[in-house]
Amino acid sequence: MAAGGCVVAWNGTEGTVEVFGGNVLRTLGYTDAGKRKLYPEEVLYLLYTDTCEVLDGTTRGRSFSYGDGVKSLLSPRTDLTAQRWFVYLSIKERNYPVFRTEHRVNSQYAASICCKDFVVYGKSSVFKLSGPPKPIYQVSIEPKRGILKTVPDTEIPMLFCVCEGRDVVFLSITESVLETP
């Protein structure tokens, strides 16, 4: 078992990861039909930090290495791209709690931009069962064409990502007016 004591099973046919035992933070994953599941980027991060053991769900025997996780989890079945993984990893390496938008924030605007967004919370945020605190940023990885022309005022600032390989740059856009002489 990995250092963190978390055990999950990869179901390759469904492209899902189910928690079977050990400690998994409340800030990770989601519940589906009464079962605790993790997103592919969360599992890959736990493998990367050696805090989780991933078993092949079909045989429940063979453990995944980080390399196995990359091969299995970066796939069309899981909707995890290398770009999305690097953005997630970049945020986690800065010690910020990060989640997928679709399960954490009811934001029509975020949904209209892109379904592959993340929300980022403050480093000292307290997460309660009643719900998460207010995020400090929304992160758009693959904004739809023309989005930069229509960034609305929102309560939660928007960050856009530019990725080149493993390098990730976060950009914020604010509207400003140039004064005329």
Stockholm file with secondary structure:
# STOCKHOLM 1.0

chainA/1-181         MAAGGCVVAWNGTEGTVEVFGGNVLRTLGYTDAGKRKLYPEEVLYLLYTDTCEVLDGTTRGRSFSYGDGVKSLLSPRTDLTAQRWFVYLSIKERNYPVFRTEHRVNSQYAASICCKDFVVYGKSSVFKLSGPPKPIYQVSIEPKRGILKTVPDTEIPMLFCVCEGRDVVFLSITESVLETP
#=GR chainA/1-181 SS CCTTCEEEEEETTTTEEEEEESCCCTTSCEEETTEEEECHHHHHHHHHTTCEEEEETTTTCCBCCHHHHHHHHSSTTTTCCHHHHHHHHHHHHTTCCEEEHHHHCCCHHHHHHCTTCEEECCTTCCCBTTBCCCCSEEEESSCCTTGGGCCCCCSSCEEEEEEETTEEEEEECCCCCCCCC
#=GC SS_cons         CCTTCEEEEEETTTTEEEEEESCCCTTSCEEETTEEEECHHHHHHHHHTTCEEEEETTTTCCBCCHHHHHHHHSSTTTTCCHHHHHHHHHHHHTTCCEEEHHHHCCCHHHHHHCTTCEEECCTTCCCBTTBCCCCSEEEESSCCTTGGGCCCCCSSCEEEEEEETTEEEEEECCCCCCCCC
//
